[in-house]
Amino acid sequence: MTTMETASPRAQLVEGLWQLKQLCEEQDKQGLGQLHFNTLLKDPDYRLEFIRRATGSRHPKIREMAKELLGADRHDVLISRDNTVATRRSLNADAQASQHQPHQSQQGFVGVDKPSQRQVLIPSVLTLLFIIAAATTWLLRDSLGLSSSRVLVSGSLFGEQRWTADKQWILEDIVYLEAGGRLVIDPGTQVLGKNGSALVITRDATLHARGTQAEPIVFTSANPVGARKAGDWGGLVMLGNAPVNVADARIEGVPANDSRAAFGGNDPAANCGVLEYARIEFAGFEAYANNELNGLTLGGCGSNSIVRHVQVHQALDDGVEVFGGNVDLKHILITGAGDDSLDWDLGWRGRVQFLVVQQYPGVGDNAFEGDNNGDNHSATPRSEPVFHNVTLISSGDAEKYQRAMTLREGTGGHFNNMLIQGFSGELIDLRDLETVRGIGQTLTFSGLLVENIGADGKAYFANESSTDKDDDSGFSEARYFASLEDVHLGTNVGLTSSAARRDTPDYIPLLRSLAQEPKLNSPEGEFWDEAANYHGAMRPGSKQAWTHGWTAFPDA
């Protein structure tokens, strides 16, 4: 459900007429003649003729505004009918007076010598005061973020919906796009979430949010700029019918008894929609203990879903969490996540290329946390995502134990052509017997460059006690990774100190570095960029990163 915020329809119409009049007069080429604002308010026929003529303007902004006003006009008087005749006379007097200089009284006011002149001017003065008051109100409301360009959204959305860039769309609570619905979000649109809100694309509904590099779609906090923080709102959830490895799956952060939280099915190609050139900022709240919403949550989304050129910034919980399905990710940036940057579970089997994770000092646990199924580690379909061209960066903050990867509960995965730098804890922790059983088959590593890990910069793996707390039958990560020829520990990965900056990070490795050395080629296929035979998410020595123009790094 959508509603215009605060202003009454009549007040919005008055404001719109004033803006349209000003715009027409500024253009000075509309052929609309001298425009009398008080007559626009009092004379419906005069107003209707003006609006209709403006819809034929050569200027797109005037046409668009006029068409909107044409639909809003009720064809009635917008201010008091009193003195209508006198008002019309005043218009003629105003037109005549504009050809002469008014004389001044000793007090400096416009001279009014006769009662008839006072009768004529009083309505004009009152109208002027009304205009000033209306304009002041409009400016004040706009400065407070309460302008009529803000639309409140709550509850359920049905059918075809379109959110345009000329308005800000305010989520008041958890908003559900119901089954069969399609939500189109135009490039450049801002979607602002209030506390406790989220946008949920339910199973059998689709999102079409395709921004551009110049005009990304921004999902962010409804709090004022400078007062925003992680967890201000819930985030974006997309649910579909692709396979998962648990029955009756329900998404986290949404009441479990609500059928709209359901996801998963039998369609590997299930289409949750399109999310492209978009930012998700300051999201991820805890609904209740151990049940959180993330910046971006994908549940049961299939291979026909498109998620590309997406940044998730300062999520309170995970940046991106994927529950099952086969959805692919490409050109993804995750910055400052509060828990894990990328988390997967319940049989996710998607592909990933060009992924950057940057963990901030004192914030976040794992860059990757990969699971299969906590209750049944051998459940199928087994989680087995395929990664190529990944950069994982942390600041090396000694006060926060941060790990590049935790893989557990039977997950598989294929990790290729990666740069990993700066994690204060360890490179990787493989847990659970069902996980390590997949080594060399469902779980592989190729082309890893790793630098500055652990408290001293060289402690790549934790010392595990004989109690086997990882339940992995004593599997030694240190011995295994030392045996791999194309995993290089302690090698300069080619990133500069700017890679860990919070405001203007530079993720491009130096041209003459090991990152440039050809490694495993990407697989063939439409999804993969087969020319990306280098380590990391950015081509070494590039003049411009693929993050340019559409990403942002606000602190608040």
C-alpha positions in Angstrom: 0.0 0.0 0.0 1.4 3.4 -0.9 0.3 6.9 0.3 1.6 10.4 -0.2 3.1 11.8 3.0 1.8 14.6 5.2 0.4 17.2 2.7 -3.3 17.2 1.7 -4.1 16.8 -2.0 -5.2 20.5 -2.1 -1.9 21.7 -0.6 0.1 19.5 -3.0 -1.9 20.9 -5.9 -1.2 24.5 -4.8 2.5 23.8 -4.4 2.6 22.1 -7.8 0.8 25.0 -9.5 3.3 27.5 -8.0 6.3 25.4 -9.2 4.8 25.0 -12.7 4.1 28.7 -13.0 7.7 29.6 -11.9 9.2 27.0 -14.3 7.1 28.3 -17.3 8.1 31.9 -16.6 11.8 30.9 -16.3 11.7 29.3 -19.7 10.1 32.4 -21.1 9.3 30.6 -24.4 6.1 28.8 -23.6 3.6 31.1 -25.3 1.5 30.9 -22.2 1.2 34.7 -21.7 1.3 36.4 -18.3 0.3 34.0 -15.6 -1.8 35.1 -12.6 -1.4 32.8 -9.7 -4.5 33.9 -7.7 -6.6 33.3 -10.8 -5.1 29.8 -11.1 -6.3 29.2 -7.5 -9.8 30.7 -7.9 -10.8 30.0 -11.5 -10.9 26.3 -12.4 -11.4 27.0 -16.1 -8.4 29.3 -16.2 -6.3 26.8 -14.3 -7.4 23.8 -16.5 -6.6 25.7 -19.7 -3.1 26.7 -18.3 -2.3 23.1 -17.3 -3.5 21.7 -20.7 -1.4 24.1 -22.6 1.6 23.3 -20.4 1.3 19.6 -21.3 2.2 20.5 -24.8 5.4 22.3 -23.8 8.6 21.5 -25.6 10.3 21.1 -22.2 10.0 17.6 -20.8 10.1 18.7 -17.1 7.2 21.1 -17.8 5.2 18.4 -19.6 5.8 15.9 -16.9 4.7 18.3 -14.1 1.7 19.5 -16.0 0.5 15.9 -16.7 0.8 15.1 -13.0 -1.2 18.2 -12.1 -3.8 17.4 -14.7 -4.6 14.2 -12.9 -4.6 15.8 -9.5 -6.9 18.8 -10.3 -10.4 18.6 -8.9 -11.7 21.5 -11.0 -12.7 23.5 -7.9 -11.8 26.7 -6.1 -8.6 26.4 -4.1 -9.0 29.5 -2.0 -12.0 31.5 -0.7 -14.6 32.6 -3.3 -14.9 36.0 -1.6 -14.1 39.0 -3.7 -13.8 37.0 -6.9 -14.9 39.9 -9.0 -12.5 42.2 -7.2 -9.8 39.7 -7.7 -10.3 39.7 -11.4 -10.3 43.5 -11.4 -7.1 43.4 -9.5 -5.6 41.3 -12.2 -6.4 43.9 -14.8 -5.1 46.6 -12.4 -1.9 44.6 -11.9 -1.4 44.3 -15.6 -1.9 48.0 -16.1 0.2 48.9 -13.1 3.1 46.8 -14.5 3.4 49.4 -17.3 3.9 52.3 -14.8 6.1 53.1 -11.8 4.0 53.2 -8.6 4.4 56.3 -6.5 5.7 56.0 -3.0 4.2 57.3 0.2 6.3 58.8 2.9 6.4 55.5 4.7 7.7 53.7 1.5 4.6 51.7 0.8 2.8 51.6 -2.5 0.4 54.6 -2.5 -3.3 53.8 -2.2 -5.3 57.0 -2.5 -8.9 55.9 -3.1 -11.1 53.3 -1.4 -11.7 51.6 -4.8 -7.9 51.1 -5.1 -7.7 49.7 -1.6 -10.6 47.3 -2.6 -8.6 46.2 -5.6 -5.3 45.7 -3.8 -6.4 44.0 -0.6 -7.2 40.7 -2.3 -3.9 40.9 -4.1 -2.0 41.5 -0.9 -3.8 38.6 0.8 -3.0 36.3 -2.2 0.7 37.4 -2.0 0.8 36.5 1.7 -0.8 33.2 0.9 1.8 32.4 -1.7 4.6 33.4 0.6 3.1 31.2 3.4 2.7 28.3 1.0 6.2 28.6 -0.4 7.7 28.8 3.1 5.7 25.8 4.2 6.9 23.9 1.1 10.6 24.8 1.7 10.3 23.9 5.3 8.7 20.6 4.6 11.3 19.9 1.9 14.2 20.7 4.3 12.7 18.3 6.8 12.3 15.6 4.3 8.5 15.8 4.3 7.9 17.0 0.7 5.1 15.5 -1.3 7.8 13.7 -3.4 8.0 11.1 -0.6 5.6 8.1 -0.8 4.9 5.9 2.2 4.7 2.2 1.6 3.4 -0.4 4.0 1.8 -3.8 4.1 1.2 -5.8 0.9 1.7 -4.8 -2.7 -0.2 -6.6 -5.5 0.0 -6.8 -9.2 2.2 -4.4 -11.3 3.9 -1.7 -9.3 6.4 1.0 -10.4 8.6 3.1 -8.2 10.0 6.1 -10.1 13.1 8.3 -9.4 11.1 11.5 -9.0 9.9 10.3 -5.6 11.5 8.8 -2.5 9.8 5.5 -1.5 9.6 5.1 2.3 9.2 1.6 3.8 7.2 1.9 7.0 7.2 -1.7 8.0 7.9 -5.1 6.4 6.5 -4.6 2.9 5.6 -7.8 1.0 5.3 -8.0 -2.8 2.7 -10.7 -2.9 2.7 -13.7 -5.2 2.1 -12.8 -8.9 3.3 -9.3 -8.3 6.0 -7.5 -10.2 7.8 -4.4 -8.8 9.7 -2.2 -11.2 12.2 0.2 -9.7 13.5 2.9 -12.1 17.2 3.8 -12.3 18.2 6.5 -9.8 15.3 5.7 -7.4 15.8 5.9 -3.6 14.1 3.4 -1.3 14.4 4.5 2.3 13.7 2.1 5.2 12.3 3.1 8.6 13.2 1.2 11.7 11.8 -2.3 11.6 11.1 -2.2 7.9 12.2 -4.4 5.0 11.2 -5.2 1.4 10.3 -8.9 0.8 9.8 -10.2 -2.7 7.8 -13.3 -1.9 7.9 -16.6 -3.8 6.2 -16.3 -7.2 6.7 -12.5 -7.2 9.5 -10.8 -9.1 11.6 -7.6 -8.7 12.9 -5.6 -11.6 15.4 -3.2 -10.1 17.8 -2.4 -12.9 19.8 0.7 -12.3 22.7 2.1 -14.3 26.3 3.0 -13.5 25.3 6.7 -13.6 22.0 6.2 -11.8 22.2 3.3 -9.4 19.2 2.3 -7.3 19.8 3.0 -3.6 18.1 1.1 -0.7 19.1 2.9 2.5 18.1 4.2 5.9 15.2 6.7 6.2 17.2 8.6 8.9 18.9 11.8 7.8 22.3 11.6 6.2 24.9 11.8 9.0 22.6 10.0 11.4 22.5 6.6 9.7 23.9 3.4 11.1 24.0 -0.3 10.5 20.7 -1.9 11.4 18.5 1.1 10.8 16.2 -1.0 8.7 15.8 -4.6 7.6 17.1 -4.9 4.0 16.0 -6.6 0.8 14.8 -10.2 0.7 14.2 -12.1 -2.5 12.5 -15.5 -2.4 12.0 -18.2 -5.0 11.2 -21.8 -6.0 14.6 -23.2 -6.6 15.7 -26.3 -4.7 16.9 -26.2 -1.1 18.0 -29.1 1.1 15.4 -28.6 3.9 11.7 -29.1 3.9 9.3 -26.2 4.6 12.0 -23.6 4.5 11.2 -20.2 6.1 13.4 -17.2 5.7 15.1 -15.6 8.8 13.9 -12.3 10.1 10.2 -12.8 9.1 7.7 -14.4 11.4 7.9 -18.2 11.0 4.1 -18.6 11.0 3.7 -16.2 8.0 3.4 -18.2 4.8 5.0 -15.4 2.9 8.3 -16.3 4.5 8.3 -19.7 2.6 10.9 -20.4 -0.1 12.3 -23.2 -2.1 10.8 -25.6 -4.6 11.7 -27.8 -7.6 12.6 -25.2 -10.3 16.4 -24.8 -10.6 15.9 -21.8 -13.0 13.3 -20.0 -10.7 13.3 -16.3 -11.4 13.3 -14.0 -8.5 13.9 -11.0 -10.8 16.7 -8.5 -11.5 18.9 -6.6 -9.1 21.5 -4.6 -11.0 23.5 -1.5 -10.3 22.1 -1.1 -6.8 23.4 -0.2 -3.3 22.0 -1.5 0.0 23.1 0.5 3.0 22.7 0.4 6.8 20.4 -2.6 6.8 20.1 -5.8 8.8 18.2 -5.9 12.1 17.8 -8.7 14.6 14.1 -9.7 14.6 14.8 -11.8 17.7 17.6 -13.9 19.1 19.6 -15.7 16.3 17.1 -14.6 13.7 18.2 -11.7 11.7 17.7 -9.9 8.4 20.8 -9.2 6.3 21.6 -6.5 3.8 20.6 -8.8 0.9 18.9 -12.2 1.5 18.4 -14.6 -1.3 16.3 -17.7 -0.5 15.6 -20.3 -3.2 16.5 -18.0 -6.1 17.2 -19.9 -9.3 19.6 -19.4 -12.2 17.3 -17.1 -14.1 17.6 -14.5 -11.3 20.1 -11.7 -12.1 22.1 -10.2 -9.3 25.0 -8.1 -10.7 26.7 -4.8 -9.8 25.4 -4.8 -6.2 27.1 -3.2 -3.2 26.0 -4.0 0.4 27.4 -1.5 2.8 27.5 -1.6 6.6 24.9 -4.3 7.2 24.4 -5.0 10.9 24.5 -8.8 10.4 25.6 -10.5 7.2 26.2 -8.5 4.0 24.7 -11.1 1.6 23.2 -14.4 2.7 22.2 -17.1 0.2 19.8 -19.9 1.3 19.9 -22.7 -1.3 19.0 -22.2 -4.9 21.3 -21.6 -7.9 21.4 -17.9 -8.2 24.6 -16.4 -9.6 26.4 -13.3 -8.4 28.7 -11.1 -10.5 30.4 -7.8 -9.7 29.5 -7.7 -6.0 31.0 -5.5 -3.4 30.4 -6.0 0.3 31.9 -3.4 2.7 31.8 -3.2 6.5 29.4 -6.1 7.3 28.8 -6.6 11.0 28.9 -10.4 10.9 29.9 -12.4 7.8 30.2 -10.7 4.5 29.0 -13.6 2.4 27.1 -16.4 4.1 25.6 -19.4 2.4 23.5 -22.4 3.5 20.9 -25.0 2.6 22.4 -26.2 -0.7 23.5 -23.1 -2.6 25.0 -24.1 -6.0 25.5 -20.8 -7.7 28.5 -19.2 -9.6 30.4 -16.1 -8.5 32.8 -13.9 -10.4 34.3 -10.5 -9.5 33.6 -10.3 -5.8 35.2 -7.9 -3.4 34.9 -8.1 0.4 36.3 -5.4 2.6 36.0 -5.9 6.4 36.3 -2.8 8.6 38.4 -2.6 11.8 36.6 -4.0 14.8 33.6 -5.1 12.7 32.7 -8.5 11.2 33.8 -12.1 11.7 34.3 -14.0 8.5 34.5 -12.8 4.9 33.0 -16.2 3.9 30.9 -18.4 6.1 29.8 -21.4 4.2 27.4 -24.1 5.4 25.4 -27.0 3.9 22.9 -28.0 6.5 23.3 -27.7 10.3 21.0 -30.6 11.1 22.1 -32.9 8.3 25.6 -32.2 7.0 25.1 -34.6 4.0 21.8 -33.2 2.9 21.3 -32.7 -0.8 21.5 -30.7 -2.9 24.8 -30.0 -1.2 26.1 -26.4 -1.1 28.8 -26.2 -3.8 29.3 -22.6 -5.2 32.0 -21.9 -7.7 34.1 -18.8 -7.2 36.5 -17.1 -9.7 38.2 -13.7 -9.3 37.7 -12.8 -5.6 39.4 -10.2 -3.4 39.1 -10.5 0.4 40.5 -7.6 2.4 40.7 -6.9 6.1 42.5 -4.2 8.1 44.3 -6.7 10.4 42.8 -5.1 13.5 44.2 -7.0 16.4 41.2 -6.2 18.6 38.8 -8.2 16.5 39.4 -11.8 15.4 38.6 -11.9 11.7 38.9 -14.9 9.5 38.9 -15.1 5.7 36.9 -18.3 5.4 35.0 -20.6 7.7 33.6 -23.7 5.8 31.6 -26.2 7.7 28.5 -28.5 8.1 29.3 -30.4 4.9 29.6 -27.5 2.4 31.6 -27.9 -0.8 32.9 -25.1 -3.0 35.5 -24.3 -5.6 37.7 -21.3 -4.9 39.8 -20.0 -7.7 42.0 -17.0 -8.5 41.7 -15.2 -5.2 43.6 -12.4 -3.4 43.4 -12.5 0.4 45.1 -9.9 2.6 45.1 -8.6 6.2 42.9 -10.9 8.4 43.8 -10.8 12.1 42.7 -14.4 12.9 43.5 -17.0 10.2 43.1 -17.8 6.6 40.6 -20.6 6.8 39.0 -23.0 9.2 37.5 -26.2 7.8 35.1 -27.8 10.2 33.1 -31.1 10.4 34.0 -34.4 8.9 31.5 -34.2 6.1 33.2 -31.0 4.9 36.8 -32.3 4.8 35.6 -35.5 3.1 34.9 -33.4 0.1 38.6 -32.2 -0.3 39.8 -32.6 -3.8 36.3 -33.3 -5.1 33.4 -31.1 -4.0 35.8 -28.8 -2.2 38.8 -27.4 -4.1 41.3 -24.5 -4.0 43.3 -23.1 -6.9 45.3 -19.9 -7.5 45.3 -18.3 -4.1 47.6 -15.4 -3.2 47.6 -14.8 0.6 49.4 -12.1 2.6 49.6 -10.7 6.1 47.4 -13.1 8.1 47.3 -13.6 11.9 48.6 -11.6 14.7 52.2 -11.4 13.4 51.2 -11.4 9.7 52.4 -15.0 9.2 50.0 -17.1 11.3 47.9 -18.4 8.5 46.2 -21.2 10.5 45.1 -21.5 14.1 46.7 -24.0 16.4 44.0 -26.6 17.0 43.9 -28.6 20.3 43.9 -32.4 20.4 40.2 -32.3 21.5 39.3 -31.8 17.8 36.8 -29.0 18.6 36.2 -28.7 14.8 35.0 -32.4 14.6 37.1 -32.9 11.5 39.0 -36.0 12.6 42.2 -34.0 13.1 42.3 -32.5 9.6 45.3 -30.1 9.4 44.6 -27.0 7.3 48.3 -26.0 7.5 49.5 -29.3 6.0 46.9 -29.4 3.3 47.4 -25.9 2.0 51.2 -26.3 2.1 50.8 -29.2 -0.3 49.0 -27.2 -2.9 51.4 -25.8 -5.6 49.2 -22.8 -6.6 48.4 -21.6 -3.1 51.1 -19.0 -2.2 51.3 -17.9 1.5 53.3 -14.8 2.4 53.5 -13.5 -1.1 53.0 -9.8 -1.9 49.6 -9.9 -3.5 50.1 -6.5 -5.2 47.5 -4.5 -3.3 48.5 -1.0 -2.0 47.6 0.4 1.4 44.7 2.2 -0.2 42.9 -1.1 -0.5 41.8 -1.0 3.1 40.7 2.7 3.2 37.1 3.2 4.2 36.4 6.3 2.2 38.2 5.8 -1.1 39.4 2.2 -1.3 41.5 1.1 -4.3 41.1 -2.6 -5.0 43.2 -2.7 -8.2 46.5 -4.6 -7.8 49.7 -3.2 -9.2 50.4 -4.2 -12.8 53.7 -5.8 -12.1 52.7 -8.2 -9.3 51.9 -11.9 -9.0 48.3 -11.0 -9.3 49.0 -10.4 -13.0 50.4 -13.9 -13.6 48.0 -16.0 -15.7 46.3 -18.7 -13.6 43.3 -20.9 -14.0 41.1 -19.7 -16.8 37.5 -19.1 -16.1 35.1 -21.8 -17.3 33.4 -21.4 -20.7 29.9 -20.1 -20.8 27.8 -17.0 -21.1 28.0 -16.1 -17.4 31.8 -16.2 -17.2 34.3 -13.6 -18.4 36.8 -16.1 -19.8 39.5 -13.4 -20.3 39.8 -12.9 -16.5 42.9 -15.2 -16.1 44.3 -13.2 -13.2 44.1 -13.3 -9.4 41.5 -11.2 -7.6 38.4 -9.3 -8.6 40.1 -6.4 -10.5 42.4 -6.6 -13.5 45.9 -5.6 -12.3 47.0 -2.2 -13.5 43.5 -1.2 -14.6 42.8 2.6 -14.9 39.3 2.3 -13.6 37.7 -0.3 -11.3 34.3 -1.8 -12.1 33.1 -0.2 -8.9 33.5 3.3 -10.3 30.5 5.6 -10.5 27.9 3.6 -8.7 29.3 2.6 -5.3 29.6 4.8 -2.2 31.1 4.5 1.3 29.2 6.7 3.7 30.0 6.4 7.4 26.5 7.6 8.5 
